[in-house]
Structure formats: C-alpha cells, structure tokens
C-alpha cells in the first residue's frame, strides 16, 4: 500500500521536527510527506527537509480544510492508496501506522471496500484526554463508544489529526468542504462518507501524542467570593465560524433531524454565547461574533469570511 503522510502547520516551528521524525520513522513506511504550511511567521520552514518531504506554502492562513484538500488532491494525482492526516503539533508513536494497516488487512474483502477511515487515537499530552471519535445522531454529536474488549471500534468520524483515509473512497465521496474552514469540517466529511455507505474505525492501540506544543485551548480563571471556575477563551473569528458551522450542519446538511436535533444545535450555541456574555466587557466582541455566525448559518452564507 502506498501511503502519503500529510502535516498541516501554522507557527509550530518548535515541534514540527518531532512530528516529521515520528511520521518518517514509522514501522510501516510512509512513502512521502506533504507538508502544507499555513503562512507561518515563526520560521517553521527555515530548516532543511528530507528528500521525501514536499513543502507547499500558502501565502495566507487558510485554516484547516484547505491544507487537507490539497493533501487529498495530491494523493489522488500521484496514485496513493491512503493519505494520513496529522496536525503540526501531533506525533504518532512508532507503530501507529502499522497497527492501522494490520487492522485493515484482517478485514473481509467486502469490509475493506466499505472502509474509508481508520483513525488512530489522539491522546492529549497535557491532559491525557482521549479523542475517541464521534457518532452523529438525531440527538446531536456524541462520543463514540470504545470497545471494552478488542482493539478497535466503529465511529462516524474522528478529528483530522491521526485520520487515515482510503484514497479510492475519497475519490468517490469527494473532497472536504472548504467553506467549513475549520470546526465541524471533519464532522461533515465523516457524516457524508457514512451517508455513502462507508464505515470508519478507531484503533485504540494506534496512539497519536497530541498537542505536543502545549494546550490547544486557553482557559481563564474567574472568582466570585468562594467560587472559582474556568472558561474557555476563543478569538472572535473562531466563535463566528463555530456557530455558523454548527447551525448550517444540523439545519441543512444533516438528513434526519428531529426536535432533539434542534434543541441540541441551539442549546450548544446558547451555551457558547452565554459563556462570553456573562464575562467582563472585554468579551463583547465574542458575543457579537456568535450572533454574526448565527445569522450566517441560518441564511446559508457559508462563503462569508469573518472580518472584524
């Protein structure tokens, strides 16, 4: 099997070498690595790369979807069987890819043809939190159910980092949507594959060390008398895209909505928006961005980019 490794990165100069070494040092060989740089400004590309690493640089930060689309296009154009997606702050353990391919080799021929995603298990090195994959249900997005016995279990989709996609299935399903840009893009893509009859699996023994640069989300601590609690910090542009994408997916892309679907969708948006509205005045930009995203999602303005 010919496998293309892919890393998309933005301002991760401090960890990109570790990611590359981990990817190129797999016990199951990666034939080539496509490194897509999202206009880094910290010298990420100021280093020599092995001959097996091809570098593509975007002139502006295209967020997540565009680099992955570039990798999948490259894999299809160059005859690869699989494309393995990694963030620049993720490092697969040495046998991660081998375990995924061993799992696939044990499938029946029919299951091989219906499988399009084999996901390694990302484990956050700062919190030990696992990303177990997701189930897309009428009640909303739910965590996948890890198997009590056995090394793998089924899901609908997984986070991009650690996801190994079978290229013939990608050709059949189509590419990820560029207009989702970042949050919810892998949810839409995995769900679309499921609707085409494809299946996805997570291998619990194939581990990706995730967020090796440090925590991916910033938390702020607040105090009120004896009470102390932490809240997530997000930039306004991301608030806008999260809300827009959540609304658009559950209202227009999801094919089996129920009342509980809408309760989940707007409950998630209300929780995010209120978490900023209840803070000091410094977060009113986030509140405004949430309302902007709500309008864009309801009006199907997925092509509208966030501008302050």
C-alpha positions as CSV (number, residue, x, y, z in Angstrom):
1,X,0.0,0.0,0.0
2,X,1.3,3.4,-1.0
3,X,0.8,5.9,1.9
4,X,1.1,9.7,1.7
5,X,1.7,11.4,5.1
6,X,0.4,14.9,5.5
7,X,1.2,17.6,8.1
8,X,-0.6,20.9,8.1
9,X,1.0,23.5,10.3
10,X,0.9,27.2,11.4
11,X,3.5,28.7,13.7
12,X,4.7,25.4,15.1
13,X,8.5,25.7,14.5
14,X,9.2,24.3,18.0
15,X,7.6,21.0,17.4
16,X,7.5,20.4,13.6
17,X,10.7,18.4,13.6
18,X,9.3,16.0,16.2
19,X,6.2,15.5,14.1
20,X,8.2,14.8,11.0
21,X,10.6,12.4,12.7
22,X,7.7,10.5,14.1
23,X,5.9,10.3,10.7
24,X,9.0,9.3,8.8
25,X,10.1,6.8,11.5
26,X,7.0,4.6,11.3
27,X,7.5,0.8,11.3
28,X,5.1,0.7,8.3
29,X,6.7,3.1,5.7
30,X,5.3,6.4,4.6
31,X,6.4,6.9,1.1
32,X,6.2,10.7,1.0
33,X,5.2,13.6,3.3
34,X,3.3,16.6,2.1
35,X,4.0,19.5,4.5
36,X,1.4,22.3,4.0
37,X,2.4,25.5,5.8
38,X,-0.4,28.0,6.5
39,X,1.7,31.1,6.2
40,X,3.7,30.6,9.4
41,X,5.6,33.6,10.6
42,X,7.8,31.9,13.2
43,X,10.4,30.3,10.9
44,X,8.6,26.9,10.6
45,X,10.1,26.4,7.2
46,X,13.6,27.8,8.0
47,X,15.2,24.3,8.1
48,X,16.3,21.6,5.7
49,X,13.8,18.8,5.0
50,X,14.4,15.2,3.8
51,X,14.1,14.5,0.1
52,X,10.8,12.6,0.8
53,X,9.2,15.8,2.2
54,X,7.4,18.1,-0.3
55,X,6.6,21.5,1.0
56,X,3.6,23.7,0.0
57,X,3.3,27.1,1.4
58,X,0.1,29.2,1.5
59,X,0.5,32.9,1.4
60,X,-2.2,33.4,4.0
61,X,-3.6,31.3,6.7
62,X,-6.3,29.1,5.1
63,X,-7.2,27.4,8.4
64,X,-7.7,23.6,8.3
65,X,-9.8,22.5,5.4
66,X,-7.7,23.9,2.5
67,X,-4.5,22.1,3.5
68,X,-6.3,18.8,3.9
69,X,-8.0,19.3,0.5
70,X,-4.5,20.0,-1.0
71,X,-3.2,16.7,0.5
72,X,-6.1,14.6,-0.8
73,X,-5.8,16.1,-4.2
74,X,-2.1,15.3,-4.2
75,X,-2.7,11.8,-3.1
76,X,-5.2,11.2,-5.9
77,X,-3.0,12.8,-8.5
78,X,0.0,10.7,-7.5
79,X,-1.6,7.3,-7.2
80,X,-1.5,6.9,-3.4
81,X,-3.7,4.3,-1.7
82,X,-4.1,6.1,1.6
83,X,-3.5,9.6,3.0
84,X,-2.6,10.0,6.7
85,X,-3.5,13.4,8.1
86,X,-1.6,15.0,11.0
87,X,-1.5,18.4,12.7
88,X,1.8,20.0,13.1
89,X,1.6,19.5,16.9
90,X,0.9,15.8,16.7
91,X,3.4,12.9,16.8
92,X,2.3,9.3,16.0
93,X,4.0,6.6,18.1
94,X,6.4,4.4,16.1
95,X,3.9,1.6,15.4
96,X,0.7,3.7,15.0
97,X,0.5,3.3,11.2
98,X,1.5,-0.4,11.3
99,X,-1.4,-1.1,13.7
100,X,-3.9,0.6,11.4
101,X,-2.7,-1.3,8.4
102,X,-2.7,-4.6,10.3
103,X,-6.3,-4.0,11.3
104,X,-7.3,-3.3,7.7
105,X,-5.5,-6.4,6.4
106,X,-7.7,-8.5,8.7
107,X,-10.9,-7.2,7.3
108,X,-13.0,-9.2,4.9
109,X,-12.8,-8.1,1.3
110,X,-16.3,-6.6,1.5
111,X,-15.4,-4.6,4.6
112,X,-12.2,-3.4,3.1
113,X,-14.2,-1.9,0.2
114,X,-16.6,-0.2,2.6
115,X,-14.0,1.1,4.9
116,X,-12.7,4.6,4.2
117,X,-11.4,5.9,7.5
118,X,-9.0,4.3,10.0
119,X,-8.4,6.6,12.9
120,X,-5.5,6.5,15.3
121,X,-6.3,7.5,18.9
122,X,-5.1,11.0,19.7
123,X,-4.1,11.4,23.4
124,X,-3.5,15.0,24.7
125,X,-0.1,15.0,26.3
126,X,-1.1,17.9,28.6
127,X,-4.3,16.4,29.9
128,X,-4.2,12.7,28.9
129,X,-7.7,13.3,27.4
130,X,-8.6,10.8,24.5
131,X,-10.4,11.9,21.4
132,X,-12.4,8.7,20.9
133,X,-14.2,9.8,17.7
134,X,-17.8,10.8,17.3
135,X,-21.3,9.5,16.4
136,X,-23.6,11.7,14.5
137,X,-27.1,11.2,15.9
138,X,-30.5,12.9,15.9
139,X,-29.7,13.9,19.5
140,X,-26.5,15.7,18.3
141,X,-22.9,14.8,18.3
142,X,-22.0,12.0,20.7
143,X,-18.7,10.4,21.7
144,X,-18.0,7.1,20.0
145,X,-18.2,4.0,22.3
146,X,-14.8,2.5,22.8
147,X,-14.8,-1.3,22.9
148,X,-14.4,-2.9,26.3
149,X,-12.8,-5.9,24.6
150,X,-10.8,-5.8,21.4
151,X,-8.5,-3.2,19.8
152,X,-10.9,-1.3,17.7
153,X,-14.5,0.1,17.5
154,X,-16.7,1.9,15.0
155,X,-17.4,5.6,14.8
156,X,-18.9,8.0,12.2
157,X,-15.9,10.4,12.2
158,X,-12.8,11.5,14.1
159,X,-10.7,14.6,14.5
160,X,-8.5,15.2,11.5
161,X,-5.2,14.5,13.2
162,X,-4.5,10.8,13.0
163,X,-7.1,10.1,10.4
164,X,-6.1,7.7,7.6
165,X,-8.4,8.0,4.6
166,X,-8.5,5.4,1.8
167,X,-8.0,7.4,-1.5
168,X,-10.4,5.5,-3.7
169,X,-13.2,6.2,-1.2
170,X,-12.2,9.9,-1.1
171,X,-12.4,10.0,-4.8
172,X,-16.0,8.5,-4.6
173,X,-17.2,10.7,-1.7
174,X,-15.5,13.9,-2.8
175,X,-13.2,16.3,-1.0
176,X,-13.9,18.0,2.3
177,X,-15.8,21.3,2.0
178,X,-13.5,24.3,2.0
179,X,-16.3,26.6,3.3
180,X,-16.4,24.8,6.6
181,X,-12.9,26.1,7.0
182,X,-12.1,24.5,10.4
183,X,-14.5,23.5,13.2
184,X,-17.1,20.9,12.1
185,X,-15.4,20.2,8.8
186,X,-14.4,16.6,9.8
187,X,-17.8,16.0,11.2
188,X,-19.5,16.9,7.9
189,X,-17.0,14.9,6.0
190,X,-17.3,11.8,8.1
191,X,-21.1,12.0,8.1
192,X,-21.1,12.4,4.3
193,X,-19.0,9.2,4.0
194,X,-21.4,7.4,6.3
195,X,-24.3,8.5,4.1
196,X,-22.5,7.0,1.1
197,X,-22.3,3.6,2.9
198,X,-18.7,3.8,4.1
199,X,-17.5,2.8,7.6
200,X,-15.0,4.3,9.9
201,X,-13.0,2.7,12.8
202,X,-10.8,3.8,15.6
203,X,-7.8,1.7,16.7
204,X,-7.2,2.1,20.5
205,X,-3.7,0.8,20.3
206,X,-2.6,3.1,17.5
207,X,-1.8,6.2,19.5
208,X,-1.0,9.8,18.5
209,X,0.6,12.1,21.0
210,X,-1.5,15.2,20.5
211,X,-0.9,18.9,21.4
212,X,2.8,18.3,21.9
213,X,3.3,22.1,21.7
214,X,1.1,22.6,24.7
215,X,-2.6,23.1,25.5
216,X,-4.7,23.7,22.4
217,X,-7.2,25.9,24.2
218,X,-6.6,28.7,26.6
219,X,-8.6,28.9,29.8
220,X,-9.2,31.9,32.0
221,X,-10.0,31.5,35.7
222,X,-12.7,33.6,37.4
223,X,-13.6,34.1,41.1
224,X,-16.7,35.2,42.8
225,X,-16.4,35.1,46.6
226,X,-15.5,31.5,47.4
227,X,-16.4,30.2,43.9
228,X,-13.7,29.6,41.3
229,X,-14.3,28.4,37.8
230,X,-12.5,28.3,34.4
231,X,-13.9,29.3,31.0
232,X,-12.6,28.7,27.5
233,X,-11.0,31.6,25.6
234,X,-11.7,31.9,21.8
235,X,-10.9,34.6,19.4
236,X,-14.0,36.3,17.8
237,X,-13.4,34.8,14.3
238,X,-13.5,31.3,15.7
239,X,-16.7,32.0,17.7
240,X,-18.3,33.1,14.4
241,X,-17.2,30.0,12.5
242,X,-18.1,27.6,15.2
243,X,-21.7,28.9,15.5
244,X,-22.1,29.3,11.7
245,X,-20.9,25.7,11.0
246,X,-22.9,24.1,13.8
247,X,-26.1,25.8,12.6
248,X,-25.5,25.0,9.0
249,X,-24.6,21.4,9.6
250,X,-27.5,20.5,11.8
251,X,-30.1,22.5,9.9
252,X,-29.1,21.9,6.3
253,X,-26.5,19.1,5.9
254,X,-27.9,16.6,8.5
255,X,-30.5,14.4,6.8
256,X,-32.5,13.1,9.8
257,X,-33.4,16.0,12.1
258,X,-35.7,15.7,15.0
259,X,-36.9,18.1,17.6
260,X,-34.0,16.9,19.8
261,X,-31.6,17.8,17.0
262,X,-32.7,21.4,17.0
263,X,-32.6,21.5,20.8
264,X,-29.0,20.2,20.7
265,X,-28.0,22.7,18.0
266,X,-29.3,25.9,19.6
267,X,-28.5,24.7,23.1
268,X,-24.9,24.4,22.1
269,X,-24.9,27.8,20.5
270,X,-26.7,29.4,23.5
271,X,-24.2,27.8,25.9
272,X,-21.2,29.2,23.9
273,X,-22.7,32.7,23.5
274,X,-23.8,33.0,27.2
275,X,-20.3,31.9,28.4
276,X,-18.9,35.1,26.9
277,X,-21.9,37.3,27.7
278,X,-21.5,36.5,31.4
279,X,-17.9,37.6,31.5
280,X,-16.4,41.1,31.7
281,X,-17.0,43.6,28.9
282,X,-13.8,42.5,27.2
283,X,-15.7,39.6,25.7
284,X,-18.5,41.5,23.8
285,X,-16.6,41.0,20.6
286,X,-17.0,37.3,21.0
287,X,-20.7,37.7,21.7
288,X,-21.1,39.8,18.6
289,X,-19.2,37.2,16.6
290,X,-21.5,34.4,17.9
291,X,-24.6,36.4,16.7
292,X,-22.9,37.0,13.3
293,X,-22.2,33.3,13.0
294,X,-25.9,32.5,13.8
295,X,-27.1,34.8,11.1
296,X,-24.6,33.4,8.5
297,X,-25.6,29.8,9.4
298,X,-29.4,30.5,9.2
299,X,-29.0,32.4,5.9
300,X,-26.6,29.8,4.4
301,X,-23.8,32.3,4.0
302,X,-21.1,29.7,4.2
303,X,-18.9,31.7,1.8
304,X,-18.8,34.7,4.0
305,X,-15.4,35.2,5.7
306,X,-15.1,36.7,9.1
307,X,-13.7,40.2,9.1
308,X,-13.6,42.3,12.3
